Each structure stands twice: as structure tokens, then as C-alpha cells.
Amino acid sequence: MTKTSSTRSLGPAGLLAVFWVVCPAALGFVLIANLATATAWLDSVGPAAPLLFAAFFAVTSGLGLLPTYAQAVVAGWVFGAGIGLVSTLGGFVGGAVIGWAVARLVSSSRVEQAIDRHPKAKVITQALVGRGFWPTLGIVTLIRIPPNSPFALTNLAVAACGVSLPVQTIGTAVGMTPRSAVIVFMSAAAAASGAEDLQSFIADGPGAWVLVGGIVAMLIVLGIIASIAQRALARVAGRSG
């Protein structure tokens, strides 16, 4: 079965998967490019800005419009490390709830029927949801840890496999906190230079090499986190195989 026919067989869930791959990738760059505009708007809101941002984060990530990494950059840049991380956590936890609800509504029984037609997919699904609360929570947490785990698409896959909302929410909160903290702290450190946005940080601040060095350091840390998660997932898969 081709990818096109597989997508068609999933119906609305297949179309949603395509949308949740393309849209966040495109709009994430737009958001970061307009960092100064986002900062000015949030500054004008006043004390309620972190709460409003968390709500915005939840809706846009839950509906698959904006990626979590770009919004974590904004949070760290505007609010600093502490409040920025709290706003980010509230945003992606709320987004996980919204994404789960949307995915369950759209996927209905068509995803389950597609899984039943593919023995390997059925084995994976049973390993994910058929072993009780704590094992499933552990797997969802590990899936969420790697930085290359797409937020919206993971919401769809996990919900479509029948994972419960509490497991989805807790696993997302625990799994995504380390990588989100790295991004927020790096963004807050860059904003502390007094730059208006990333472009001015490069041109008028410490310079491109400092930015590149920070990005490299961030990627190394995220790579270590991802490697630990992947090894743990491999061990879980080996025990369930």
C-alpha cells in the first residue's frame, strides 16, 4: 500500500496528519522572524501577558498551527527563564489536551481499522496501550523527549492508538520539560544581551559566532537527551517484543 493510499484510507485523520506536518514547520519560521513584533505586543498586555501567552500557546500548538520550539523561544525571550518556562509548560500541556481531543474526534474508528489491517502496527499499538497505566505512561514520556518528536503529529498518533487523556497529559508534561527548558534558557540568555530580536542579536550584539556556538551547545544537549530516550525506548521495545 502506498503512502497516498494509506493517507486516503485514514480519511480525515490522514488529512490532519499532513496538515500537522506542513503548517507548524512553515509558521514556526514566521513567528521567530517576527520576534520583535511578538515581544512588543506581549509587553503591551501587562501582567497578564504570561497567562495569555500560555493560552495562545495551548490553542496554536493543540490545533497544530505553531510548533512548540518557536513558542518556547518567544517565551524565553519575552519573559526570561523562570516565567518563560512556566508559560511554556502551561502552553504545551494545554496543547496536548486540545490536540488529544481533536485527534480523537477526527480519527474515530478509521485509524483503528487501519491498524487492524497492518500486523506490525497492531503489535506496536498493543505494546503502547495494552500493558497498563504506568508502562504506557513511560512509553509516551519517552516518545515526547526527543527534540525531533513533532508535537501535533505525536498528539494524533498517541490519541488514535487509544492512549487515555491523563496518560497523554502527564507523559507530555514530563517528557517535554527537559528540551523545552533548554530552548527557553538559551532564548532568555540571548534576550539578556538587550537585542531587539535575533537579527539584531547577530548584527549588533555578541555576533553570529556566539549565536552559532549557543545553537551548537543546545543541539548537543538536546542530542544527549534524545539519545537517552531512544535507548530507553529500545529497551522497552525489546522487553515487549
N, C-alpha and C positions, 0 to 999 in steps of 0.2 A: 504494500500500500504506500503510495507516495505521500509526501508532506501535504500537498494540496488536498488530496482526497481525505487525509486524516483530519485536516482542519475543517473540511466540509462536514465530515461525519460528526464532529463535535458541535455543529450548529453555532448558536450564539456564543458559546464558550470558546470556540475556536477563533471567532472574530475578535472577541475580547482579548484573547491571548496575543493576537497580532497587534492590536491597539496598545496593549500594555507593554509591548516590546518597543514599539516605534515612538510613541508620544513622550514618555519620560526622557528618553535619550535625546530627543530634539529640544524639548523645552528646558531641560537642565542647563544647557549651554546658554540659552536665552536669559535665564534667571541670573546666572553668575555674571554674564556680560552687563547686566543692569543692576549690579550690586549697589551702586551709589544711589540709584532711584529707590530701591527697596529700603536702604538704610534711612534715607530722608523721610520716607513715608512712615516707617515704624517709629522714628524719633518724634514725628508729629502726633502720634497716637497718645503718648504719655505713659503713665504707669501700667496701663492695661495692655501695653504692646506685647509682652511675653505671652500672656494668655491668649490674646488674639492671634498671635503668630502660631501658637501651638494648635489652635483650632483650624487655622488656614492650612497648616502642615498636615493635620489629620485628614482633612477633606481632600486636598490635592493629591496626597500620597495614596489614600484609600481608593480614590477614583482613578488612580493610575495616570494622573496628569503631570506630576512633577516627581523627580527622583528624590530619595531621602538624602543622598550625599550633597546635592546642591542646596537643599534647605538647611542641612546641618552647617554648611559653610556660611550661609546667611545668619543663622543663629549665633554662631561663634563670633562673627564679625560685628554684629549689632549689639549683642547682649553680654559678650565676654564668656569666659569659660564656664563659670558656675551656672548662671541663669540660662545661658545658651544651651548647656547640656540638659538641664531640666525641661526647657521648652522643646528640645529635640526629642527627648524621651516621651513626653506627653504627645507630641505630634505623631511619632511612628507607632506608638501603642494605639492611639485613636485611629490611625490609618489602618492598622491591622484589623481592628474591629469592623470598620467600614468595608475594607476590602474583602473580609471573610463573608460579610452579609451580601455584598454584591455578587461575589463568586458563587455562593450557594444559590442565590436567586437565579442567576444566569445559567449555571451548569446543569441544574436539576438532575435528571436521571441519564442524560445523554453521555456524560463523562463516565458514569458507572458502567453503562452498556459498552462503551468503547474499551474500558479497562478489561471487562469480562472477555472481550474478543482477543485480547493480547495476553497470553500466559505470563510473560515476563513482567508486564505492567501489573498484573494481578498479584504476583508474588511480592513485588515491591510495595504495593498498597497494603497487603496483609501484614507485611513486616512493619509498616508505618503505623497502622491503626488497630491492628489485631492483637496487640500484646499488653494492653492496659494503659492506664493514665501515665505512669512515670516513664516507662520506656518510650512511649510516643512523645512525651514532653521532651525527653532527652534528644530524640532524633530531630524534632522541629527546632530545638535550640541550636543544634549543631548545623542544621541547614541554614539558619539565619546568620551564623557567624561570618562566613567568608564575605569579603567586600564585593566580590563579583556575583553575589546572590541577588538577582533582581527582585526588588521589594514587591511590586504589584503582581508580577508573574508567579512569585512564590505564594502570595496570598491565594491566587487562583488554584494553583496545583494542590496546595495543602487542604484548602476548603473542599475542593472537588473530590479529594480522596476520602472525605468523611471525618477529618480531624475536627474535634469539638472547638467551640469558641474559647473556653478557658485555656485549653492547651495552646491554641493559636496565639492568644494574647500573652500568656506567660512566657512561652518559648520565644516570641518576638522580643519581648522586653529584655530577657536575659541574653539572648543571642546577639542582638544588635547593639547593645550598650558599649561593648569594647571598641568596635570600629567607629561608632558614632562619636565616642569620646575623643578618639584620635583626631578625627576631622574637625570637631568643634574646637579643640585646644589649639590645633595648628592655625585655624582661621582666626581665633582670638589673638594669638601671638602676632599674626600679620597685621591685624587691625590696630594693635597696640603701638605700631610704628607711627600712627597718625595719618596713614594714607587714606584717601577717599574711597578707593576701590582697588582691585587687583592690578589694573593698568597703571594707576599712579604709584602703587607699591613697587612695581617694576621700574618705572621711569624715574621717580623722584625719591623713592625710599632706599632700602638697602641694596636693591638691584636684582637683576634677573638670576644671578648665581645663587643668591640667598634663597629666592623662591624655589629654584630648581633643587637646591640642597634640601630644603624643607619637604618638597614633594617626594624626593627620593627617600628621605628618612621615613616619611609617612607610609610610602609604599612598602618599605622593608618591614615596618611594624605590622602593617596590615597583612603582608605576606606570611609573616610568622604566625599571626592569629589564624589565617586561613589554613596554613599547613597543619596546625594543631587540630583544627576542626575536621579537616579531611582525613587525618589519620584516625581520629576517634570514630568518624563515620564508617571508615573501612573496617575497624574492629567490630562495630555493631553489625555491619552487613555480614561479616564473616561468621559471627555467632548465630545470626538468623538464617544463614544460608543452608 
